[in-house]
């Protein structure tokens, strides 16, 4: 049973990586910059869960840290340990102009 779950998780991770690479390679660069950060590239941050004190504290820490003028971070997202939600969140980040996604 454990081997099947490991294989399923590995297959989902590979599919996500392939999807991310394929969509990133299909993008044309534009002369304008997306987001409100001016010349700073936008960064998307997805947290894996919010059901523990650690992840809730980390989310608050990130919210305070990304308010600086040095970072152009998009609003945090949370995939709730669901690969489908993670893929959707990454696609939203890409569509809103994120140049990097932190997971």
Secondary structure, 3 states (H helix, E strand, C coil): CHHHHHHHHHHHHHHHHHHHHHHHHCCCCCCCCCCCCCCCCEEEEEECCCCCHHHHHHHHHHHHHCCCCCCEECCCEECCCCHHHHHHHHHHHHHCCEEEEEC
